Amino acid sequence: MAGSSRAGSPPLIVLDDVSKIYRMGDVEVPALQHVTLRIDEGEFVAVMGPSGSGKSTLMNIVGCLDRPTSGTYRLGGAEMGGLSRARLAEVRNTQIGFVFQHFNLLPRTSALENVELPLVYADLPTRVRQERALRALARVGLADRASHPPNQLSGGQQQRVAIARAVVNDPRLIVADEPTGALDTRTSMEVMQIFQELGQSGVTILLVTHEADIGRCAGRMVSMRDGRILTDRRQSPMHADPALFPLPAAAEASA
């Protein structure tokens, strides 16, 4: 089974018969229908499906941004459904890192300050925050851009800052929503190379995408339609090698 545990250890993520229904007036719209899914610690899982398939709703529930209407969700063995909003916020800040399509960086602050943000919420001293943020930026190859605001960075660099922000708290899980959707192919591979390195270091990654090449970079593929899981299979991941793709014309002209 694709979601079986490794060496008898319990899965990090367990969804049992999870459904999510949105109510719009008198109309009920099912976004997820009886989804059961298990993801082991350290797995890199891509979730694919067309618009409206339920993949973003699944991501929101796994990321503790939303609650299921029915069924249970356990993260690290702890049931998330009964937690207060404050406790869920604590789980998000300490155990989960988020990466979004449009980076979600603060425009008037430096890369370093953007990466520090989760540590500010954790109320850590300034020196500790800066040291950890610099290490996270170095991890994605941007230590030399720490003082630059987002408008002085390329799209790929901005996404790497967002990834550094996601890992600065050493989360167990990274949830990525279309992280390459605003990037060209070569830059997308640069970003996926970082995700693969994070996966190899033991971080669990759940990545939502509609791009087949991006999905092939994961070690497991889950496909969805109409709020249900259609297929769930392991695969040999494609190596994300940016050198296989030419630079975009604009980048060549400015080089």
N, C-alpha and C positions, 0 to 999 in steps of 0.2 A: 504493500500500500504506500502511496506517495507520501502520506503524512505520518508514517510510523516513526517512533522515537529512536534515537541513536543510543546504542549500548544500554538500553533500558531506562535512560533518563527521561523525565517527563517533558513534554513539549513546552516551549515557551508560550505559544499561542494556542488556545483551544476555544473554538466556537462550536457549540452544540445546538443544532436545530434553530439557528438564529433567523428571525424575520424582522423586517423593518417596514412599517406602514406609515406613510405620511397622509395626514388628513387635510383636505382642502375643502372647507365647508362640509357638505354632506358626502363628498367623494373621498374614497379611500384609494390611495395609490401605493401598491406594493413595490418597494424598492429592493428588498431582499426577501427570498422565499425559502425557508427551511435550509439554511446554509450550515453545513458541518465542515469544519476545516481544522487541521492541526499543522503547526509549523514548529519545527525543532529549533533549538538554540543554534545560531550560526548559519541557518539556511538563507539563501538568496532566492526569493520567490518573486516572479513577475506575474501580475494579474492583468489579463487582456480582455477586451470586449468592446463592442460598439457603444456609442453614446446611449445612456439609459439602461445599460446592462446590469448596473448595480455595483460596479467596481469601486467607484468613489464612495458610495455608502459603506461598502465593506471596509475601505481604508479608514473612513471616519470612525467606525466602531472600533476597529483594531487600535487606532490612535487615541481612543478615549475622548474623541471630539463629539461623539453622539452615543446614544444608548439604543440597544435593540428593543423592539416592541415586545418580542417574546424570544425565548431561548436564553442561553447563558454564554458569557464571554469571560474566560479566565486568562490572565496574563501572569506568567510566572507562578501559576498555581492559585492566585488570588482572584476571586470573583469580582468583576468590575461593576456589575449592574447595580449593586446596592450602595456604592460609595457616594458620598456627598460631592457636590461640585468642587469644594475646596480640596478634598482628598484626590479627586480626579485630576485637578490642576497640578497637584504635587506629583502624581504619577507621571503626567506628561512632562514635567520639567526635569524629573530625575531619571526616568527610565526610557523615555522616547525622544528621538530627534526627528524633526520634520523638515522636508525639503519640498518646495512647491515650484510650479512651472514658471511663475513670474518673480521668483527670488524672494520677494517680500522683505527687502532690505530697507532700512531707514535712510532716506536720501541725503540728509544733511549731517550724517555721522560717518566716521571712518570705517574701513573694513574691520579694524581691531575692535572698535566700539560696537559694531553690529554683532561680532562674534561673542563679545562679552555679555550680551544682553541676557541670556539664560542664567548667567552667573550673578548678575545684578538681582534677579528675582530670588536667587538662592542666598542673597545677603552675604556674599563673600567679600573679604577685604580687597581693596583696589589692586594692590600688588599681586595678590593671588589670581585675581581675575585676568589681569594683563598677561601674566606668565602663561596661564592656561590657554588664553585666547591666541597668544603668539605660537604656542605649540600646535594648536589646531590649524592655524593658518599655514604653518610649515608643513603640516601633514598633507595639505592639498597644494603645496608648491607656491604659496602666496605670502611668505614671510616678508618679502621685499615690497609688498603692496599694502602693508598694514595701515599706513597713514592716509591712503587714498579713499575718497568717498566713492560711492557707486558710480556717479557720472564720469569718473575717470577710469573706469574699468570696462572691459569688454563684457559681452553677455556671458561668455564662458567663465570669465574671472568672477563675475557676480554670482554665478551658480556655485562656484567653488567656495566663495565666501559663505554662501548659504549652507553648504555641506559642512564647512568648518564650524559654523554656528550649531549645526545639528549634532556634531560629535563632541563639542567642547565639554559636555557633562558626562562623557563616557557612557552613553546610553546602551541599554541592552538591545534596543530595537530602533531602526530607522525606517520611517514611513515616508515614501517619496511619491508625490502625485504629479505625473507627467513631467519629470525633472528635465527632460530634453526637448519638451514641446516647443520652446522658443529659441532653439539652437540649431545651427547648421549641422550637417552630418559629422564632419571631422570633430567639431567641438563637442558634439554629443558623445562621440567615442572617448574623448578625453575625460568627460564626466563619468561615463560608464567604467572607464579604467579605474577611477577612484573608488567607485562603488564596489568593483570586484576586489580591490585591495582591502577595503573595509570588511567585506565578507570573508576574505581569507584570514583576517585578523580575529574573526570570531563574532563580529557584529551581525545580528539578524537583520535582514533587509526585506521589506515588503514594498515593491515598486509597482505602481499602476501606470500602464502605458497603452497606447493604441498602435505603437510602431513595432512591427515584427522584428526588425533588426535589434531594437533595444530589448525586447523580450527574450531574444536568443542569447543575450549576455548573462542571463540568470541561470541558476542550476535547476530551477523548477518552474514550470509554466502552469498557471491556472487560467482557464478561459471561462468567461461568464456570458450569459445572455438572459434577459428577462428576469434578473434577480436571482438566478440559479447558477451553480457551478456545472459547466458542461463537461470539462475534462480537467484532470489534475495529474501531471506527469513530470517525472524527473527527466533531465536532458543534459547532454554534454554542452556546457556553456561555450558560446563563441567568444574567443579572446578579443577584448575591446582594444584594437590597435589603431590609434589615430593615423599612423604612418601609411595605412592602406588607403586613406582618403586624401585627395588633393586639398590644398588650402582653398578657401573661397576666394573669388577674384578680388574682392575688396581688400581682403587681408594681404594678398600678394602685392596689390598696388601700394599699400601703405607700409610694406616691409622694408 
